[in-house]
Amino acid sequence: MAPTVQAPLFSFISDQSLALLLPVIVYWVYSLFFHWISVKEIPWLEQYRIHDKEEETRNRVSLSDVIKAVIFQQ
């Protein structure tokens, strides 16, 4: 039985490239969403925060250093 050939999911990018890029895109969207929640300090979500504000002020790593490290690892 011969395998069936399907059209690519999107016409502007191959399925192989999409398979490589999509996990990275999903990671960044997911991370930016949680960063936005942290910055907005939504009152009813603050009770579920893992690290309180005092602990965050002791963090010596800047946001730009974290972004550089993540980009380097990807």
N, C-alpha and C positions, 0 to 999 in steps of 0.2 A: 504494500500500500504506500503510495507516494505521499510525502508530507505536503500539507497545504501551505501556500504562501499567502501571508496576510499583508495588507497595506500597512505602512508605518502609522503609528498613533497620531503623529503630527507631521505635516508636510515639510516644515522648516527645519526639522532635526531628526536624525536617525534614532531608531530605538536603542541602539547600543550607546550612543552619546547620552540619551535621556536616562538610561539605566545608571550611567556614571554620575550625572549631574543632579538627578532628583534627590538622592539621599542628602547631598550637601545643601541643597536649597531647602529641603524640609527641616534640616537641623537649624539653619539660620533663622527661618521663620519661627520655629518653635522657641528658640532662644530669645529672639527679639520680643516675642509675645510675653514671655515671663519677665524679661527686663522691663518692658512697658508696665506690667503689673507692679513690679517693685518700685518703679519711679513714681507711678501715679498714687501709690499708698492708699488704695481703696480700703476704707475703714472695715468693712465686714470681712475682708480677706486678711487683714493684718494679724488677726489672731492665729492664723495658720502659718505665719512666717517662720521659717526654720532658724534664720539668723536675725536676732533683734538689731535695732539701730546701733546700740552700743558696740556690738560685735563687728558691725560693718565699718564703723569708724576706725577700728584697730587694723583693718585690712590695709596693708601697705602696697598692694598690687593695684596699679591703675587699670582703668577699663581699656585703655589703648594697649597696655602690655598683654592683657588677656586676649584681646582681639588678634594681636600679632602672633601669639602662641598658637591660637586655634588655626589661624590661616597657615602657619608653618606646618602644623601637624596634618592638615588636610592636603 
